[in-house]
Amino acid sequence: MIFPLPAVMVSLGETPEEYNIITIAWTGTICSDPPMCYISVRPERHSYAILARTREFVINLTNAPLAFATDWCGVRSGRKYRKFEEMGLTAGSASLVKAPLIEEAPINIECKVVEIKHLGTHDMFMAEVVNVKADEQYINPKNGAFMLHKSEPLVFAHGGYYSMGRKIGKFGFSVEKKAENASKHTKKK
């Protein structure tokens, strides 16, 4: 079991009549240069045919305030529901793809599919990231960095949704030249 997973809402469709939202936990980064990510979708899902035809989507990162909508969009089919309207979400205009973005999401990642890999129960849509939009309320005005802790990222683990907890370190903290840090982690039991 690999956990936690991001709980994202993927928005898709070329026209307001076909706009849809699919909740995905099987998503992630696959390359940094060029920037690429993926989503894995079952072929029987309503959104699959739209994704395969348009080859564009937006990964909308979610947070604690979007937990209800994230779950609801994952258990309801776009065949029967207009999810943007049902959840009171705003379909915004993306910059470089026809798919809408979700204005309420803290980060929107616009993607263009470069390959669809047939794997078994799911197909992987590998995509180039063509644009990223971040909600200004989560941008540090002093240094322009995204304040992850303030956005309350939503994750999914073993059937439950969780808001990420406190930060316990940063990349490379285990090898920093701090005597205190080194002695804490080298003591034998």
N, C-alpha and C positions, 0 to 999 in steps of 0.2 A: 504494500500500500504506500503510494507516494502522496504525501499531504503536507501542508494544505495546498489547495489549488486556487488559482484566481477564479472568482465568480464574476464573469463579464456578461454584458448584454451586447450582442452583435446586431447591429442594425443593417438592413439591406433593402434592396428594391430600387427601381429607377423612377417610379412615379408614386405620388401620394396614395393612389389606389392599391398599389402592391407593397407599400412600405410594411416591413415586419421587423420584429425583434425576436431573437432566439437567445436563450441563456446558454452559455458555454462554460465548462470548467476545463475542458481539454484544449488549452491554448498556451502559447508561450513564444519566446524568442527563439529563432533558429539561426540567425546570422546578424552580426553587427555592421558589416561593411560588404555589400549593401545591407541596410537595415531590412530584416525580414522576420516575419512571424507566421504562425499557423493557427488554424482552428480545425478541429475534427468534428465531423457531422455525420450522422446516420443518413444513408440515402433515402429512407422512407419519411424523413422529416419534411414538412411543408417548405421550409426555407431552402432545402437542398437544391431543388430545381431552379429556384431564383438565383442562388449563388453560382450554380454551374452555368447558367445562361449569362448573367451580368458580369461575373468574375470580379466583382467589387463588393466591399463591405467595410464597416467601421466597427472596430473593437472599442466599446465604451467601458472604461474601467468603472467599477461600482464602489459604493461606500455604504456605511451604515444607514444613512437616510434612504438609500435606494434598495435596501434588503427586501422589502415586501414586493416591490415591482420586479426585482430580479427573480425572485422565486416564482411569482405569478406568471411572468413571461416564459418561464421554463416549463411550467406544467399546463399551459394553455396553448392550443394550436392556432397559428395564424390562418388556418383554413376557416375557423369559426369566429375569431375575434380580431378586432382592429386594436392592437396592443397599445399603440401610442395614445389613442383616445381613452381606452379603458383604464390605463394607469395615469392619465393626466400628464404624460411626458411630451416634451416639445421636440418635434422633428426639425432640426436645424439643417442649414445648407452646409455641406462639406465643401472644402476648397477644391479638391482634385478628383473626387469620385462622385458618381450620381447618387449613391446610397446616402440616406440621411444620417446625421449624427444625433445623439441624444444630448440636448443642451444641459440637462441636469447632471450629467456625468462629470466627474472631476477631470478626466482625460479622455480624449477621443483620438483614436489611431486609425487613419484612413489607409486602406489596403487595396492593392490590385493583385489578383491571383496570377501567379506565374506557372503553377502546376497543381494538378489534382492527383493525389496519390491514392489509389484504391488499396485499402489495407485489410479489409475484412468487414467487421460490423460497422466501422466508421471509415470515411474517406477524409484524408488530410488535405485541406486547402492551404497550400503554401503561397505566401503573398509578400510582395514588396511593400514596405511602409513608405507611403508617398507624402504623408503630412501628419503632424501631431498638433493637437490643440489642447491647451491646459486652461482650466478655469482660473482666472486672475486672482480669486480670493485665496488660492492655495500657493501663490507665488510669493516668495520672500522679496519684499521691495528693496532690501539692502544688497542682495547678491543674485537675484533672479532665479534662485533654486526652487524646485517644487518641494513644498513642505508636506512630505508623505504623512507624517503623524497627524497633521491637522485635517487631512482629507478622510481619515478613518477608513482605509481600504477594507473591502469585504473579501473574505476568502471562504472556501468551501472545504470541509473535511468530514469524511465518513457520515454524510447525510445531514450535516449541520452547517449553518452560516456563522461566521465569526468575524468580529472586527479585529484587526491586527493589534497586538499588544505593544508593550513598551520596547524601545530599542535597547539591545543589550551589547551591542558592539558595532563596529564598522569594518568594511573590507580592509584586511591587513592588520587589525588590532592585535591579533595573536602573535605577530612578529615585530611589533613596534619595540623600540629600544627603551623600554621602561623597566627598571629593575623590579618594581612592585608587581607589574603584570607578569613578568617572567617567573618570579618566585612563587606566585600564587598557583601557577599551572604546572610547576615542575616538582612539587613536593610529592614524595612517595607515601602511600598509605600503609 
